[in-house]
Structures are given as C-alpha cells and as structure tokens.
C-alpha cells in the first residue's frame, strides 16, 4: 500500500492571528503610548509619535529628510512566498504614505526553526526580496530570531523632500477623501483560514496586498494634497479617525462609493470576519457613527483590518481629478472618492 500524501503545510496554523489583524487594539495602543515617558525631541525630528503617523521623519538638510518605519506580522496566507511578498509590500507602504521614496530595507525574521523546513523559511525571504526588487531597493541586512510563531517584515528607510512631506495631519474642511484600494482583506483572510476563499478571491487578495503604493511619491509633490496615510490594521474608519484627530476636523464617508474586493460583502454576511474588527470598534467606536442601511455590515467593512491596504488622501476639491489621474497612471483602477472632511469635532460619520 502506498503511503498517503503528506498534508500540505499551512503557515496560518502556526500563528494566532495574521497580517495587520495582529495589531494591538487601537484603544490599548493609545493607552500604552500615552503612558510612555518623555523622550528627546530634536528640532530635526519632523514627525514622531504625536499623531500616530505612518513613519518617523528626520530632517538632514533643507531638501532631504530620512523616512524610517518598520512593520512585521504573522502569516496571513499559507504560501510562504506570498506571505513574504505581502509583508514586504505592507512595510514599504509607510514610506510612500509619507510622500517618500524607499532607499533600502532591513529584514526582520522570526521563525520556529525546529518546526518549519529551511526551504519554507527561504521562500518567505524570497517573497520579500522580490517585492524590494520591484520597489528598486536592496535588503541591506536585518535580524533573525527563533520564535514560537512565524514573523516576517521589514525596516524600511526612505527619503523625502521636507517640502513634499505628507502627514496624517493637515486635512481641511471641504477636502475630498480618495481611497486607493478596495476594502475586504481581513474578511478574505478569515475565509481563507476556514478553507472557504476560492481561487479567484485568493488571486484578488494577493493582487491587492502585493501592489506597492507608489502613487504616494507623486501625491507628496502635490500642494493640493493636505493629508495622506495608508489604511491598514485599524480599518478605514480607524485610520480616518486618526486623520480627523490630527487635523482637528470631522469626516463623512459615503459608503456606497467605497470600493470593495469581489464578493467580500457576501462573505461578511456569512460571518467571515477577524477578531481585530471587533477590537477596532471597541477602540474607536465612540468616535464613529454608522448612519447607513445595513449598519452591521457597514460597520464590519469599515473596521475590517487591511493588510497592505490603500492610500487614503485628503485633497482640495479642485485637485480630485489630478489625484485620481495619479492613481490611474500607477494602475490603481479602483481608486475612488469616498467622502470628505467637514468642520467640527474629530468624528467619522459613515452614511
């Protein structure tokens, strides 16, 4: 009798959560940061932790500033190469979200070396290397540890002209909001873990999460772009409320205009969602009002954690066409105007 074929290794079975859904809940994170002691704040530090922005920025001279960020997480997919590619894309995105251009990266690798084959670990790194090559940057070093769960990510270093630096602060009443990628990655990942995501869904998930947010460079150079961030683990509502807090303004989202990954609404109605969605709502739900039909579904979708999600842009109304043109030139055909900034207290209303 022939021996049975070995059961395929599933990376997601090695971790308690995956992708940006691993983030500490937003309310707890704010509490942790609020209790941190005072730190050195040199005048050259243009962006620190004060507004929960995407990266730190340190001025070198009048025309150059260093953009520094790091991001890593546990597997969101089972294929090791895809896991590495998604994690690398997600990390580099924070440089683009500041209007910067990536320069190089350092790899952060934690693997259960006694449980994962060397070839599997090598494939994770190859996925990250391929994305860095696509971004035109080297992986110039890094650090590895033997860990209980698989972890992979990057330290990403970039460069920006301080005049082109974009933050999650600075949005103005009257600005329009443009979202660069469709929502639904967390819901897709929940369906994948339960063996329900079909091949088309997986392809759509991979295409979205491995698409570098390159429009950030051109958007940074546009005076009419007043605020910029990327939508990741806290979902659309969470990262928009960060813009509102940092800008001292409110926002209204027209949910009917929000792009979604194919079939994601049906998956959400069937109960496929991550634990991070509920943690997100608990962390900022008092600052978000859902005033839309099918409010439960809408809440699930706007709190859904996005791994390697799209850029979120607050721009002057006259610049909306130019912003959408930037996205279109870079191949982001689902970019859409999803709402606007309004005067008032920091609060998001989803209609």
Secondary structure as the mmCIF struct_conf table of DSSP 4:
data_model
#
loop_
_struct_conf.conf_type_id
_struct_conf.id
_struct_conf.beg_label_comp_id
_struct_conf.beg_label_asym_id
_struct_conf.beg_label_seq_id
_struct_conf.end_label_comp_id
_struct_conf.end_label_asym_id
_struct_conf.end_label_seq_id
HELX_LH_PP_P HELX_LH_PP_P1 UNK A 2 UNK A 9
HELX_RH_3T_P HELX_RH_3T_P1 UNK A 11 UNK A 14
BEND BEND1 UNK A 16 UNK A 17
HELX_RH_3T_P HELX_RH_3T_P2 UNK A 19 UNK A 22
BEND BEND2 UNK A 23 UNK A 23
HELX_LH_PP_P HELX_LH_PP_P2 UNK A 24 UNK A 25
HELX_RH_AL_P HELX_RH_AL_P1 UNK A 26 UNK A 34
TURN_TY1_P TURN_TY1_P1 UNK A 35 UNK A 35
BEND BEND3 UNK A 36 UNK A 36
HELX_LH_PP_P HELX_LH_PP_P3 UNK A 37 UNK A 38
TURN_TY1_P TURN_TY1_P2 UNK A 43 UNK A 44
STRN STRN1 UNK A 45 UNK A 47
TURN_TY1_P TURN_TY1_P3 UNK A 49 UNK A 52
BEND BEND4 UNK A 54 UNK A 55
STRN STRN2 UNK A 56 UNK A 59
BEND BEND5 UNK A 61 UNK A 63
STRN STRN3 UNK A 65 UNK A 73
BEND BEND6 UNK A 76 UNK A 78
HELX_RH_AL_P HELX_RH_AL_P2 UNK A 80 UNK A 96
TURN_TY1_P TURN_TY1_P4 UNK A 97 UNK A 99
STRN STRN4 UNK A 101 UNK A 111
TURN_TY1_P TURN_TY1_P5 UNK A 113 UNK A 115
BEND BEND7 UNK A 116 UNK A 116
HELX_RH_AL_P HELX_RH_AL_P3 UNK A 118 UNK A 135
TURN_TY1_P TURN_TY1_P6 UNK A 136 UNK A 136
STRN STRN5 UNK A 138 UNK A 146
BEND BEND8 UNK A 148 UNK A 149
STRN STRN6 UNK A 151 UNK A 160
HELX_RH_3T_P HELX_RH_3T_P3 UNK A 162 UNK A 164
BEND BEND9 UNK A 168 UNK A 168
TURN_TY1_P TURN_TY1_P7 UNK A 173 UNK A 174
STRN STRN7 UNK A 176 UNK A 179
BEND BEND10 UNK A 181 UNK A 181
STRN STRN8 UNK A 183 UNK A 183
HELX_RH_AL_P HELX_RH_AL_P4 UNK A 185 UNK A 193
TURN_TY1_P TURN_TY1_P8 UNK A 194 UNK A 195
HELX_RH_AL_P HELX_RH_AL_P5 UNK A 199 UNK A 209
TURN_TY1_P TURN_TY1_P9 UNK A 210 UNK A 210
BEND BEND11 UNK A 211 UNK A 211
TURN_TY1_P TURN_TY1_P10 UNK A 214 UNK A 214
HELX_RH_AL_P HELX_RH_AL_P6 UNK A 215 UNK A 220
TURN_TY1_P TURN_TY1_P11 UNK A 221 UNK A 221
TURN_TY1_P TURN_TY1_P12 UNK A 223 UNK A 224
STRN STRN9 UNK A 225 UNK A 230
TURN_TY1_P TURN_TY1_P13 UNK A 233 UNK A 234
HELX_RH_AL_P HELX_RH_AL_P7 UNK A 235 UNK A 247
TURN_TY1_P TURN_TY1_P14 UNK A 248 UNK A 248
STRN STRN10 UNK A 250 UNK A 253
HELX_RH_3T_P HELX_RH_3T_P4 UNK A 255 UNK A 257
BEND BEND12 UNK A 258 UNK A 258
STRN STRN11 UNK A 260 UNK A 260
TURN_TY1_P TURN_TY1_P15 UNK A 262 UNK A 263
HELX_RH_AL_P HELX_RH_AL_P8 UNK A 264 UNK A 269
TURN_TY1_P TURN_TY1_P16 UNK A 270 UNK A 271
HELX_RH_AL_P HELX_RH_AL_P9 UNK A 275 UNK A 284
HELX_RH_3T_P HELX_RH_3T_P5 UNK A 285 UNK A 287
STRN STRN12 UNK A 288 UNK A 290
BEND BEND13 UNK A 292 UNK A 294
HELX_RH_AL_P HELX_RH_AL_P10 UNK A 295 UNK A 303
BEND BEND14 UNK A 304 UNK A 304
TURN_TY1_P TURN_TY1_P17 UNK A 307 UNK A 308
STRN STRN13 UNK A 311 UNK A 315
HELX_RH_3T_P HELX_RH_3T_P6 UNK A 317 UNK A 319
HELX_RH_AL_P HELX_RH_AL_P11 UNK A 320 UNK A 329
TURN_TY1_P TURN_TY1_P18 UNK A 330 UNK A 331
TURN_TY1_P TURN_TY1_P19 UNK A 333 UNK A 334
STRN STRN14 UNK A 336 UNK A 342
BEND BEND15 UNK A 343 UNK A 346
STRN STRN15 UNK A 348 UNK A 350
#
